[in-house]
Amino acid sequence: MSRLFIGIIICVSILLTITCSRGDGTVIKGEITSLDYPYLLATYLSSDTLVIDTIPVNSTGGFSYNVDIDSLTTFTIYMNHYESAAVVYADKNQKLKVVGDAKLPDLIRVNGNEINDDLTLFKKQNQDLLKQRGQLLFNFNISGDSDSIQFNTLNRNDDIASMNLLNHELTLRAEEYIRENPTKLSSLVLISNFFMNSDTPLALERVLGYIEGDIKETRIAKRLYAYSEKVNRSAEGAIIPYFQLHDLKGDTINSYDYKGKYLLLSFVSSSGIESRETIELLKNEYEKLDSSKVEFVSVYIDSDIYPVDYPQQDSIPWTIVPEKRSWGSDIVDLLNVQYIPFNILVKPDGVIMERNVPSQEVAEVINKSLDN
């Protein structure tokens, strides 16, 4: 009888050991304040499939999220129905803690492994700048809801100037961190956050040059190197990549059709106010130029409705391209267009002369080039 009892004890012990070794999978838990909705949304990629999970929260913003993953995975936690978000890096069977304010997502603290701890430390060291930036973003939302033209114009311009200064300072501090921590995964994350969407490839190339060790072989590093190569292909001074488009009439146009002429590619929207202003400015610039030496092409990026019903009253005298696939179109990816309106000026020899050239300066830039 005693042998049977001992055997049972051993079996139970083995079962408990197996159960404990499994753990609860990966657990992301914590508390988020200033939530307007009683849930969070978590998204991550699993075998190239985007997974979206709803996470309930209690009255104080507390939550717990269990998920099974096999390797380092990037989770985006959306708050207040996509108004703000925090990023969490988790690996198999890790326990992570997330604490912060939904209105200040840049300051949300994530702890539980090296990469999150390092990024949280960077946030803590730069919390004054991040708080100021968070307040400016809040001001942008307020100005967007305001009916005061004066408020929208004057205050918004001041906020934009302040935002640019803050982003510049944060970028400098991020680069300093990357240079001092060339073997940390957190450095790759900061490169992605601060240098990925730059219109010029020089800064991205520079900070990627700091990276050392095994992290150069990680997926995020390879993605950054590939992106750097893509940016270089469409940078100022590069030959414009071959493209083929279909204009409003359905005719095919190719990049080589404009050889021997200056080409302005303008990416706009049919509904955006800034895009409408861009078209008006470009019409003025177009009148100042010799049409035998210059061609304009406006590419309409409209994600909501197709076919694009561009304003007929604009009487645009140049080629119009309504892009069916909007932001998913080849031309947007090929030329690394991150936002609209956006202008790219190409020289007669096919070299990209200037990216994001101001609409009101197109004629001046071209005429100056012709004089030289």
Disulfide bonds with the S-S distance in Angstrom:
none
